[in-house]
Amino acid sequence: MSTTPTREVARRVFATEFNDATVTFKESDDDRAPVYALLPTGQRSNRVFIVGTLTETEDVGQDSEYWQGRVVDPNGDPFFVYAGQYQPDAASVLRDIEPPAYVAVVGKPRTFETDDGTVNVSVRPESITEVDEGTRDRWVIETAQRTLDRIEHYETAAGDEYVRMAREEYEGPIENYRRAVVEALENLDTEDATAPA
């Protein structure tokens, strides 16, 4: 049996749910054990796959380059992406790309607690790639389906460990994420209807 670690599946998630995923946990005391974000729809996520419009970039580093990117999903909700010396390829993309641009990002969810106790959620990118509108549209449709699948599982699998955790940790109604799906698909339809023929 191989002991080679395998990569976790990158979850597709809209910014509304991602930004609400303020709870993180490890399933082992091992120093190298993965850190998971608990999605409010009751699934753990060690990696995410997002596609949206990169609307701005900024070098927020003090002693060295540390790039922040703001990636907006079709609902206008932002993901914040941070890349520095340990993510040189992603940092290079954020430095060189000219917003606005559609981008695909695969990365790790990260949380940071501010002095006032607010938990901010961001993505530490493994990769950032410029993509076309068709790729973004397919991501919206696939993410909508995956979100609805998670919601259905949340509503029917009360015994699932991660569903139980989500119900204990999060107060917001699960219906918020169903609304985000509907809005994303409606926004996609609106964009298609207003696109020049």
Buried (B, 14 or more C-beta within 10 A) or exposed (E): EEEEEEEBEBBBBBBBBBBBBBBBBEEEEEEEEBBBBBBBBBBBBBBBBBBBBBBEBEBEBEEEBBBBBBBBBBBEBBBBBBBBEEBEEBBBBBEEBEBEBBBBBBBBBBBEEEEEEEBEBBBBBBBBBBBEEEBBBEBBEEBBEBBBEBBEBBEEEEEBEBBEBBBEEBEEEBEEBBEBBEBBBEBBEEBEEEEEE
